[in-house]
Amino acid sequence: MNSKPVESAASAPELISQRIAELGDWRGKLLERLRQLIKEADPEIVEEWKWRGTPVWSRQGIVCTGESYKSVVKMTFAKGASLQDPAKLFNASLDGKVRRAIDLRETDEFDEAALKSLIRAAVAANIFAKKKG
């Protein structure tokens, strides 16, 4: 018997699109908008599917995830604690030494330009860490 997990034939972008469609409500629309903003912020970002179903955006390391829960869509930035956040977008996981997150609820509005700047800063931090290390 083969005990290895069965790999999906779908690519990460296809799986993320499926997740967005499956949500079928404000969370799917928001996740799609966040995905668009991430790609606009850095067209070289790569979409990945990790940890049994989490959309992940990476460039020389994880930039952020896009998790969907009942009442929030959460963007977790892998190195968020080291990023400047002048627009105060981070509102979750603030006690951690490495990660920071943004919890977005159905009626929340956010500064899209500031979010794109934060994404670019996360990419730059990854690139700098790769060059340094």
C-alpha positions in Angstrom: 0.0 0.0 0.0 1.1 3.5 -0.7 0.9 5.6 2.5 2.0 8.9 0.8 -0.6 11.6 0.7 -2.3 12.0 -2.6 -1.2 15.2 -4.3 -3.8 17.3 -6.1 -3.3 17.7 -9.8 -4.5 21.3 -9.5 -1.9 24.1 -9.3 -1.7 26.5 -6.4 -3.4 29.3 -8.4 -6.2 26.9 -9.4 -6.6 25.8 -5.7 -6.7 29.4 -4.6 -9.4 30.2 -7.2 -11.3 27.2 -6.1 -11.2 28.4 -2.4 -12.4 31.8 -3.4 -15.3 30.2 -5.4 -16.2 27.8 -2.5 -16.4 30.6 0.0 -19.1 32.2 -2.2 -19.7 35.2 0.1 -18.0 38.4 1.2 -14.9 36.3 2.3 -14.4 35.0 -1.2 -14.8 38.5 -2.7 -12.3 39.9 -0.2 -9.8 37.2 -0.7 -10.0 37.8 -4.4 -9.4 41.5 -3.9 -6.5 40.8 -1.6 -5.0 38.5 -4.2 -5.3 41.2 -6.8 -3.7 43.8 -4.6 -0.8 41.3 -3.8 -0.2 40.7 -7.5 -0.4 44.5 -8.3 2.1 45.2 -5.5 4.6 42.7 -6.9 3.9 40.8 -10.1 6.7 38.4 -9.4 5.1 37.0 -6.3 4.4 33.3 -6.5 1.2 31.7 -5.3 1.5 28.5 -3.2 -0.9 26.2 -1.4 0.4 25.0 2.0 -0.6 23.5 5.3 -3.6 21.6 4.0 -5.3 24.4 2.3 -3.8 27.9 3.0 -3.2 30.3 0.2 0.4 31.6 0.5 2.2 34.3 -1.5 5.9 34.1 -1.6 8.9 35.7 -3.2 12.3 34.5 -1.9 10.4 33.4 1.2 6.8 33.7 2.5 5.4 37.2 2.2 1.9 36.5 3.5 -1.0 34.1 3.8 -4.7 34.5 3.1 -6.7 32.5 5.6 -10.5 32.6 5.7 -12.5 32.1 8.9 -16.2 32.5 9.8 -15.9 36.2 10.7 -12.6 37.3 9.3 -10.2 37.0 6.4 -6.7 37.1 7.9 -3.5 38.1 6.1 -0.5 36.9 8.1 2.8 38.4 7.2 5.7 36.0 7.9 8.1 38.7 9.0 5.5 41.3 9.9 7.1 42.3 13.2 10.1 43.6 11.4 8.1 45.8 8.9 7.2 49.4 9.3 3.4 49.9 9.4 2.8 53.6 9.4 -0.9 53.1 8.4 -1.4 50.8 11.4 -2.9 48.0 9.2 -1.6 45.2 11.6 -4.4 44.5 14.1 -3.8 40.9 15.1 -0.9 38.7 16.3 0.7 41.9 17.7 2.5 40.1 20.6 4.6 37.8 18.4 8.2 38.4 17.8 8.1 37.5 14.1 4.6 37.5 12.5 1.9 40.1 12.3 -1.6 39.8 10.9 -4.4 41.9 9.5 -7.9 40.7 10.4 -10.5 42.0 8.0 -14.2 41.7 8.7 -17.1 42.0 6.3 -17.7 45.7 6.8 -14.0 46.8 7.3 -12.5 49.3 4.9 -8.7 49.5 4.5 -6.1 51.6 2.8 -5.3 49.6 -0.3 -2.2 51.7 -1.2 -0.8 51.2 2.3 -1.4 47.5 2.0 0.5 47.4 -1.3 3.3 49.3 0.4 3.4 46.7 3.2 3.5 43.9 0.7 6.4 45.5 -1.1 8.2 46.0 2.2 7.7 42.3 3.0 9.2 41.3 -0.4 12.1 43.7 0.1 12.8 42.2 3.6 12.8 38.7 2.0 15.2 39.8 -0.8 17.5 41.5 1.7 17.6 38.5 3.9 18.5 36.2 1.0 21.3 38.6 -0.2 22.6 38.9 3.4 22.5 35.3 4.4 
